Amino acid sequence: MWTFTHELGRKAVHLSILLVIFGYYLIEQTFGKQLALLALVGLLILFLIFEFFRLELDMTPPFFEQFIRPKERTRPYGVIYFLSGTIISLAVFDFKIAFAALLMTTFGDMGAALIGKRYGKTIIFKNKTVSGGLTELTINLFVGFVILSNIYIILAMAFVATIVEVFAEELDDNLLVPLFAGAIGQVLYLIL
């Protein structure tokens, strides 16, 4: 059974994206964007190899077992989608837009899951709750105001990220949130 403690541990792993983004930024500043993206692709390949052993050969290290949700037992772990979304976002969107979208994915999802699981009573969609959705929106707005300066871009990205998070169930939100929020932010950035 998936518990609040499992979710808390899993969300702690999500915070590692901050190290990934920081590493990307350092490599980009020192060696350029292409090498920084290549480093992220290398990291993705390492996780794909891990997933090959886990999914194809049924060899999962016991420590990682506790972070795998029941729906991920037979499909790729969320880190595959998150790294894919990170690579696409950093390759396509301006850095601040990508950074905001990735932090909304990280912290918005974390807050929504933890608050929704702990205090959520009223269901919006499938297993998503009103309290989780409102927490997500609040955190996404906060992230937007810290990183971005245009109110229209902040509002659009925060609402899109929240809507995608609430209604994504079978498709992985770790890929969808940064791409949808980043895309709307980038389009608005270009036209405003």
PyMOL commands that set and color helices and strands:
alter all, ss='L'
color gray80, all
select helices_A, chain A and resi 4-14+16-31+33-56+62-65+70-72+78-92+95-119+130-147+151-167+173-191
alter helices_A, ss='H'
color red, helices_A
select strands_A, chain A and resi 123-125+128-129
alter strands_A, ss='S'
color yellow, strands_A
deselect
rebuild
show_as cartoon
